[in-house]
Amino acid sequence: MRGPRGRAGLHEVLLLVAAAGVLCPTSVAEVCFEWVKLTPAGLRVSFHVTPRSRR
């Protein structure tokens, strides 16, 4: 993708990063948000989900 300033333009210019490893348990799974990045193109989120064991 070509933008006005090179291949990616301003789409990937990093504006803000937050990293914490925030754990959000729900009734069916645990969601862990590893980091969030804000760019002019929007938010990018890294997370993983672990299903809760059924007992």
ZIMOFEN-V685982 format. One record per backbone hydrogen bond with DSSP energy under -1.0 kcal/mol. NH is the residue of the N-H (numbers start at 0). CO is the residue of the C=O. Records with the same first field share a line. If there is no record, write none. Layout:
NH->CO  CO
This chain:
2->5
5->2
10->7
12->9
14->37
15->37
17->35
19->33
21->32
23->30
25->28
29->49
30->23
31->47
32->21
33->45
34->45
35->17
36->43
37->15
38->41
41->38
43->36
45->34
47->31
49->29
51->27
